[in-house]
Amino acid sequence: MARARRPSPQTAAVITALAETGAGWSHGYDLCRALGLKAGTVYPILIRLAERGQVETVWEADPPRGRPARHLYRLTTAGAELARTIAALARAGDGAPAAGAPRLAPRAAARPW
């Protein structure tokens, strides 16, 4: 039986940021700016999360004139559950974030995800 891997600190930061928007949609660029991560980090994470069914994506319906449509992202039910697990671990002291750092738990041995 394969053991579920725990998300990287960057992945946990993306999941947490998406959870903070609730049912609202987010742009990848906005996530990059809010988290202080590069696009080459955030977009592959979003793609993996979408492939795993933790994030849903849609194309922007009415982009402003002169700008192409962008992808929008939000957590699915499975992604929201993972976000709650990450938040609970942080509250329990298993990796409380340092000031300015993404709110995640450090890598450790087997985790439930």
Secondary structure as GFF3:
##gff-version 3
##sequence-region A 1 113
A	DSSP	alpha_helix	9	20	.	.	.	ID=ss1
A	DSSP	beta_strand	26	27	.	.	.	ID=ss2
A	DSSP	alpha_helix	28	35	.	.	.	ID=ss3
A	DSSP	alpha_helix	39	51	.	.	.	ID=ss4
A	DSSP	beta_strand	55	59	.	.	.	ID=ss5
A	DSSP	beta_strand	71	75	.	.	.	ID=ss6
A	DSSP	alpha_helix	77	91	.	.	.	ID=ss7
###
